[in-house]
Amino acid sequence: MAHRILAAALVAAFAVERLAELRYAGRNRRRLLAAGALEIGARDYPWMVVLHASFLISCLAEVWLLSPRVEWRLAAFMGALLVAAQVLRFWSLRTLGRRWTTRILVLPGEEVVASGPYRWIRHPNYLAVAIEILALPLLLGAWRTAVVFSLANAWVLVRRVRSEERALGALTDYHVHMKKRPRMVPWR
């Protein structure tokens, strides 16, 4: 029973965090659109929303319905990885500041942010999300959710990164700053 309560608390914390991020992203989106930003890939956005919402539900459902066995050494490692992903995620959000949204918005002619974690990789926030989608369920023993949603997230990210990089390349100085940086793995 304690495992189920821990799972519910962690999933609830992630849900609250995501809702707060959506509010922040919404404010930023309105400001960016008012400043002349263009939204790219809007038709793919609902898939990302469905993925993230169903991911949290699946984490909880797998734990509550299947009562998976938790390997505590793996859970401890995944917990540490989850904390590292949160640090990277908040660092990315802080670095982008008012430019951060959950959608792809590009201000034509705007200089691309190349500081913070963006000094080393092009998409640190996406890396953080990928780690979260793997680590949270594995922390809870929900390996089925980790596998299914990591694969689904990879599919969504491939489409999203292509759209984002194409738009940034066409409308900003993206290639000048980011051409030689790896997408998500700094040591590539």
KAPEGI-V120713 format. One record per residue. N is the residue number from 1. RES is the residue in three letters. SS is DSSP state (hx for helix, st for strand, lp for the rest). Layout:
BEGIN
[[N & RES & SS] [N & RES & SS]]
END
This chain:
BEGIN
[[1 & MET & lp] [2 & ALA & hx] [3 & HIS & hx] [4 & ARG & hx] [5 & ILE & hx] [6 & LEU & hx] [7 & ALA & hx] [8 & ALA & hx] [9 & ALA & hx] [10 & LEU & hx] [11 & VAL & hx] [12 & ALA & hx] [13 & ALA & hx] [14 & PHE & hx] [15 & ALA & hx] [16 & VAL & hx] [17 & GLU & hx] [18 & ARG & hx] [19 & LEU & hx] [20 & ALA & hx] [21 & GLU & hx] [22 & LEU & hx] [23 & ARG & hx] [24 & TYR & hx] [25 & ALA & hx] [26 & GLY & hx] [27 & ARG & hx] [28 & ASN & hx] [29 & ARG & hx] [30 & ARG & hx] [31 & ARG & hx] [32 & LEU & hx] [33 & LEU & hx] [34 & ALA & hx] [35 & ALA & lp] [36 & GLY & lp] [37 & ALA & lp] [38 & LEU & st] [39 & GLU & st] [40 & ILE & st] [41 & GLY & lp] [42 & ALA & hx] [43 & ARG & hx] [44 & ASP & hx] [45 & TYR & hx] [46 & PRO & hx] [47 & TRP & hx] [48 & MET & hx] [49 & VAL & hx] [50 & VAL & hx] [51 & LEU & hx] [52 & HIS & hx] [53 & ALA & hx] [54 & SER & hx] [55 & PHE & hx] [56 & LEU & hx] [57 & ILE & hx] [58 & SER & hx] [59 & CYS & hx] [60 & LEU & hx] [61 & ALA & hx] [62 & GLU & hx] [63 & VAL & hx] [64 & TRP & hx] [65 & LEU & hx] [66 & LEU & hx] [67 & SER & lp] [68 & PRO & lp] [69 & ARG & lp] [70 & VAL & lp] [71 & GLU & lp] [72 & TRP & hx] [73 & ARG & hx] [74 & LEU & hx] [75 & ALA & hx] [76 & ALA & hx] [77 & PHE & hx] [78 & MET & hx] [79 & GLY & hx] [80 & ALA & hx] [81 & LEU & hx] [82 & LEU & hx] [83 & VAL & hx] [84 & ALA & hx] [85 & ALA & hx] [86 & GLN & hx] [87 & VAL & hx] [88 & LEU & hx] [89 & ARG & hx] [90 & PHE & hx] [91 & TRP & hx] [92 & SER & hx] [93 & LEU & hx] [94 & ARG & hx] [95 & THR & hx] [96 & LEU & hx] [97 & GLY & hx] [98 & ARG & hx] [99 & ARG & hx] [100 & TRP & lp] [101 & THR & lp] [102 & THR & lp] [103 & ARG & lp] [104 & ILE & st] [105 & LEU & st] [106 & VAL & st] [107 & LEU & lp] [108 & PRO & lp] [109 & GLY & lp] [110 & GLU & lp] [111 & GLU & lp] [112 & VAL & lp] [113 & VAL & lp] [114 & ALA & lp] [115 & SER & lp] [116 & GLY & hx] [117 & PRO & hx] [118 & TYR & hx] [119 & ARG & hx] [120 & TRP & lp] [121 & ILE & st] [122 & ARG & lp] [123 & HIS & lp] [124 & PRO & hx] [125 & ASN & hx] [126 & TYR & hx] [127 & LEU & hx] [128 & ALA & hx] [129 & VAL & hx] [130 & ALA & hx] [131 & ILE & hx] [132 & GLU & hx] [133 & ILE & hx] [134 & LEU & hx] [135 & ALA & hx] [136 & LEU & hx] [137 & PRO & hx] [138 & LEU & hx] [139 & LEU & hx] [140 & LEU & hx] [141 & GLY & lp] [142 & ALA & lp] [143 & TRP & hx] [144 & ARG & hx] [145 & THR & hx] [146 & ALA & hx] [147 & VAL & hx] [148 & VAL & hx] [149 & PHE & hx] [150 & SER & hx] [151 & LEU & hx] [152 & ALA & hx] [153 & ASN & hx] [154 & ALA & hx] [155 & TRP & hx] [156 & VAL & hx] [157 & LEU & hx] [158 & VAL & hx] [159 & ARG & hx] [160 & ARG & hx] [161 & VAL & hx] [162 & ARG & hx] [163 & SER & hx] [164 & GLU & hx] [165 & GLU & hx] [166 & ARG & hx] [167 & ALA & hx] [168 & LEU & hx] [169 & GLY & hx] [170 & ALA & hx] [171 & LEU & hx] [172 & THR & lp] [173 & ASP & lp] [174 & TYR & hx] [175 & HIS & hx] [176 & VAL & hx] [177 & HIS & hx] [178 & MET & hx] [179 & LYS & lp] [180 & LYS & lp] [181 & ARG & lp] [182 & PRO & st] [183 & ARG & lp] [184 & MET & lp] [185 & VAL & lp] [186 & PRO & lp] [187 & TRP & lp] [188 & ARG & lp]]
END
